[in-house]
C-alpha cells in the first residue's frame, strides 16, 4: 500500500494521463482511476485536499467550481501544436538515429493525455532512410560540451560511407582537435574546431564522430575574432572562407526560397515584372552549389569570379552538353 503522503502525486499522475479540456474527469471517475491504477481507496474529502495542495504548489487544475463538470489539468509542458511541431522536427532531423527518434517522440507524447495521444493516429510519418546509423550522437554532444568547458583537446575516429553504404573510418589515426563550438546548420550538428596546434578552423559532422575521448592536453584557444554564429551563417553548406557581397537575378517564383535561405537582411529590388535582384553577403564557395541547384531560376551577377565558377561548373556537366561562351 502506498503511504498517505503519496495521494497528491498519484492524483497528479491520473490528471496528467487521463484528463484534458475535452475529457474532464468527474470526482467518481477520479476515485475509480486511483483505485484501478494505484490501488488507493480515497474519499471525496481526501481528493479535495490533494487537489487543493497541487493548486497551492502551482499546478493549473480546473475544478468543478470552474467548469461544473469535474477536474482536469489545464496547463502542460507542451500544447498540442507545440508537441506536433517537435515530433515533426524529430522525424525529419537526420542527425539522430531512427531508434532515438522513436524514443524521443514517446517522451514528447508522454506529457500529453492518453486522449490527446490518440489524435496522432492521423499523423502520417514517412520513414527516412537518411537517418544516421551512429547511436553515439547524444554522447558525442555531451562529451564535446564538457571538453569545451574544460578547454581540453578531444580525440576521435571520423567516419565516412563506403560503397557498401556502411560507415567506415576515414583514416586509421585518431583526429586530435581543439573544440571551439557546436553549431547546427543544414540539418546537421557540426563541431567547429582547429586541428593540432594550428588556428585554421575546421568542422566535422557530429553524427560521423565515433569513439570520442577527452585528452589530458589543454586545447588551443579559438582565435579572438572567431564567432561561431557568424561562421555558421556565412558558410553556406559549411564551406569556409571570407564573405563577399553577392548579387543574383532570380525568377519571382523563388522569392520565398531566397528569403528562407538568406534571411530578411538581404536587399531586394524588382527587375521587370518577372524577376528581382537580391544582394547580400555570403561565402562564395558554398554559393556555387546553391546557384547550381536553382540554375533554372537564378543567375549570379556579382562577383565576377563566382559567376565564372558557376559557368565553369555548368560547362563541366556529365551529359555531354556543350555551351557557347
N, C-alpha and C positions, 0 to 999 in steps of 0.2 A: 504493500500500500504506500502511495506517495504521501509525504507529510503535508500538513495543512498549509504550510507556507508556500507550497508549490501551486496552490489553487490559481493565483493570478497569472502565473506563467502558462499553465495549461489552458486557461481561458484565452489568453492572448494567442496561443498556437491554434486554437479552434477558430477564432475570429479571422486569423490570417489565412487559414486553409479553406474555410467554408463560407465566409461572408464577403459581400461587396455591395455596392449600391443597388444592384439588381437582384441580390439574394440576401435580403435582410432576415436575420435569424430571430424568431420569437423565443421567449425565455424557455419554453418547454423543449424546443429543438436544441438549444444550447445545453440544457441539463442532460438530454438524451445523448448528445455527442460526447460530453465529458465522461459519461458512463461507458459508452462504446469504445472510445479511444484510450482513455486513461484509467478506466475502472474507478472513477470518482463519483460518489453519490452526494451531490450538493443540493441544498435547498435554495429557494429564490433569494433569501436574505444573504446567503454566502456569496451568490453570484453578484448581487447588487454591490456588495462590499468589494469584491475583486474588480468589478468594472470601475468603481469609484477610485480605487488605488491606481489602476492603469491610467485613468484620465489625469490624476494628480501627477503621475510620472511623465506626462506629456504625450501619451498616445491619443490620437484623434479618433474617438469612438462615438458614433452616432447612437443615441439611446432612444428608448421608447418615447420619452417626452419630446424628442426632436421629430421623429417620423411616424409615431403612432402605430408602428408595426413590430419593432424589436431592436436588434443591435447589429451593427456592422462596423468593420474597421474602415474608416473614411480615407485615411492617408497611408500610402505605401511608399517604399523606396523608389519605385518606378510607376508611372502611369502606363496604361496600355499602349499608347502611341510610342512612348519612350522605350518600353520593352521591345516593341516591334522593330524600332529603329536599331537598337543594339543587336538584336538577333539577326536582322538582315545584314548588318555590318560584319558580324562574326561569320556568317555563311559565305560572304563574298571575299573576306580577307584571306589571302593566300599564304600569309606568313605564319599561320599556325596549322597544325595537323588536323585531319578530319576528326580524330578521336577527341582532341582537346576542344574542337568546335562544339561537338555534341555535349561534352561535359559542361562547357561554359553556358551553352544555351539552357541546359537544365537548371543551372544555378540562377540564371536570369528569370526563368519561369517560376522558380520556387518562391519568389516574392509576390507572385500573383495568387489569387484564389483558385481553387480547383475548377470553378466555373469559368473564370477568365482564361485559364489554360486551354479549356476545351475549344475556345474560339479560334485557336491556332490550327485546328484541323483543316481550315481553309487556306492555310499558308502553303503555297507550292514552293518547295525547295529544289532547285536544280543543283544536284551534287556536282561539286567542282573537281575535275581531275588535275587541277593545277595546285592543289594544296600541298604544302611542304611535307616531306616524309620525316623531317627532323623533329623529334619529340623533345629536344633539349632547348627549345626556343625560350621558354619562360626561365629556365635555369640560367641560360646564357645572359638574359637581360638582368637577372638578379645579381649574378656574379660581376658583370660589367659595371653595374651601378656601384657595387662595393669597391671595385678596382679604381673607378674614377674618384670616389670619395677618399680612398686611402692613398691615391696617387701612386699606384703600383702598375708595373707592366703586366700584361697578360700573354699567355702562350696558348695557341690553339691550332687545330687542323682545319684547313679551309677546303670545303668540298665543292665539286662540280660534277655535272652529269656526264656519263659516258654514253656510248651508242647503245648500250643495253638499257638505257633510261634509269640507271641506278647511280646514286651519289657515290663518288669516289674521291679520295684526297687529291688535291691539285698537285701536291708535291710531297715528298717523304718528310722533309724537315718541317718542324713547327714554325708557325709565324709568331714572332715576338714583337708586340706593338705597344705604343703609348696611347692608351684610350683617352680621348678628349670628350666625346659626347655621343649620345644615341639619338637618332632622328628617324622620323617616319616620312618617307617620300615614295611616290609612285607605287603605293600599295605594299611597301616592304619596309622593314626596320633595318637601319644601317648603323654600323659602328664607324664613327669618324675618328681617325687616329693618325699617328705618324709611325713610320716603320724604323726600327732600330733607334739610332741616336740622331736621326735627321728630322728636320722640321717640315719636310714636304708632306702635305696632307693626303691620306689615302682613305678609302672606305671599303667596308666588307658587309655583305648581307648577313644579318644575324642568324637567319634560318639556314645558312650554309656553314655556320661555325659549329664544330664538334670538339669534344674533349677539352673544353676551355679550363685553364687553371690560372690562379693568381701566382705571380712570381714574388720573390723577395726583393726584387730590384725596383728602385724608385723610377717612376716614369718621368720622361722629359716633359716639361710643361708645354702646353699649347702656346703658339705664338700670341703675343699680346693683341694683335689685330684680329685674331680668329673669333668669328661669331657663328656658332652652329646654325642659328636660324637663317642668317643671310646666306651661309654656304649652301644650305639645303634649297633655299628659294631660288638662288641664282643658277644652281647646277641642274638644269633640266635633264632628266634621265640620268641623274647623278654623274654627269661629266664635269670635271673641274676646269677652271680657267677664269680669266678675267671677264667681267661683264662688259658689254658694249651696247650702244644704242642700236636697236634693230627696228626697221620699218618693213611691214608686209602689207601687200594689197590682197584683200580677201573678198570672196563672194559673200553677200549678205547672209546666206544660209548658214554660215559657220560663226556668226557673231556670238552666239551663246558659248560655243566651244572655245573661242578665243578668250572671252572674259573668264570662263571657268578655269582656263589654264593659266592665264597671266594676271588675273585679278582686276580690281577696279581702278588701279592707279595708272593704267595704260591710257594713252591719248588716242582717241578715235575720231577720224574725220571722214565724212561721206565723200565718195569719189564716183559721182554719177548715180543713177537710180539703182544699180545692181551691186555696187562694190563699196568697200570702205578701206581706209588705210589706218592700220594700228601701229603705234610707235611705243616702244617700251625698252627696258634694259634687261638683258639676259646673257647667258654664256653661249656664244655662237656654236660651239662644238656640239652641244646637245640639241640646239635648234635645228640642225641639219635633219635629224631624224623626224622631228615634228613636221617640218616643211614637206618632207617626202611623204609622210602619212597623209597630209592634206593637199597633195600635189594638184589634184583636180580643182581645188578651190582657193589655192593660196600661191602667191608669187612673192619671193623675197626681193625687196627693193634695195635695202641697205643693211649692213655694209657690203661693199663690192666683193670682198673675199668670201663672205658667207654665200652670197648669190652665186659666185663662181663654183664654190664647193657643192652646192645643191645641184647645179647644172652638170658638174662633173660626175656626180653620183647617178644622175639620170642617164648620162651617156654610157655609164658602166653597167647598164642593165643586162640581164641574162637572157633576154628574149630576142637578141639579135637585131633589135630596132636601132637604126642609125638616125641621128638627129643632125640637122644642119646647124652650124654655129654662126 
